[in-house]
Each structure stands twice: as structure tokens, then as C-alpha cells.
Amino acid sequence: MTEDPPQIECLVCTSCRRGLAVSEGEERPGSVLRRRLAAMTLEGVRVTGVECLSNCDHGCTLALRGPGRWTYVYGRLDETADLAAIGDGIARYRATTDGLVPWRERPEHFRKNCIARIPPLEIA
Amino acid sequence: MTEDPPQIECLVCTSCRRGLAVSEGEERPGSVLRRRLAAMTLEGVRVTGVECLSNCDHGCTLALRGPGRWTYVYGRLDETADLAAIGDGIARYRATTDGLVPWRERPEHFRKNCIARIPPLEIA
């Protein structure tokens, strides 16, 4: 019996307008992204909405993190066109033990739109 | 007796060339930044070098983090001109309990060059 990889978190910026003029009362692109990612029920992934990940000029934005892992922030995400690539990138991240997916193995959008990464607490 | 604020970490990307052509063997701007920040011996701050924070197009880069705090990533730092502002911004971050320094109270460079922020583990 092999053990499943541990649960990871996908933090999604729900306040992001993705540079669009969003009417009052209309759902923001970041909120749509969070809702759609949650609806994908990715195995071992907790999807959490966050108000502002401070990457407003390059949204929509998500961050992947988990115990003992590097945290990765990805930007310029489209809540419709990029869903499949995001799901793939998250699964690859979860399949590692330290969050380090080799660059060539990341979905193209993740390769081109990594905003920042932060090492696990253990390195400091 | 009042208790000192807890220790925080300042992670500095040491591999950053800040867009410059750095000769082999020459110290990189990111490494200079780490060295100079460490030499400032900021109270309650541990300065840690990290190889690549993946903000290469907008370096030099540092990340501030601590238990129960929001993590903030700042970019476009100059290892000479921005040292005083960085020291000020770090002190203000440390003086909070949650890492949230009101926008108006941040040094101008921090206001204009926040790359991303990530919530503390506790929110998820």
C-alpha cells in the first residue's frame, strides 16, 4: 500500500478583476477562478479564497503551498482558458515532496508566468 | 516589562543579477544585497540567502516572513540605493503582529514594488 501525497493548498485571489472593468455586484474573475477550481475537486487539494495576493497588475493569481514545500505564485491566469493547465500544474506540484517541479515538466503557462517562489520554513 | 516582537526572516535572492551583465567570479547584486542587509544587524531579523526567488525579471528581490504573519515579496531593489528604505520597511513589518503594515506607512519603494503576498498558514 502506498501512501497518498499529503494535502496541499491552492490559494486563489478572489478580489482580482484581471484588469477588466467589473460592474458592482458582478462576480470578479478571481472569484470565478476560485469557484471553478473548487468545482474541479482536485484530489488532495484544498482551494482557499484570499482577498488580494498583491499581484494585481498580473492577475488572476494563485499560490500553491504545503508543509515542507516551496510556495509558488503564478499569475496572468484566465479563469476560463487556463483551467486545464492549472489543474495539471497543481497535480504535478502535489506529486512532488518539496514542491519543486522541474521547469520543463510544468505546464507552459506556469513556466512563463511564475511570479515568485518562497522556500519552505525548513531552509531558514 | 514588555516583550520584544518575535524574530522575523528576511529571505534575499542571492543569485539575482538585477538585469546586469555580471562577469564570472564577480559577486552578483543579490549576493551584495544579502551581505549588506546582514551587516546592518537589524534587530530581531534573520537574513537568509536563497538561490532564486523566481522574480528574475524584477530583481533584486527579498521576502519577509514570520510565524503567524503574511509573507511579503518585494522587488526591483537596488543593493546600494534602497538599503535605508529596506531597513525601514523591515522594521515596520517586524513591529506588527501579523505582517500587515498599512499601505501609507510603508516606504515608497515597498508601496510601489510589492510583487506578491501570501497569507499566514492560520487562515487556510
Interface residues (C-beta under 8 A of the other chain):
Chain A: E9 L11 R46 T48 V50 C52 L53 S54 N55 T61 A63 R65 T71 Y72 V73 C114 I115 A116 R117 I118 P119 I123 A124
Chain B: E9 L11 R46 T48 V50 C52 L53 S54 N55 T61 A63 R65 T71 Y72 V73 C114 I115 A116 R117 I118 P119 I123 A124
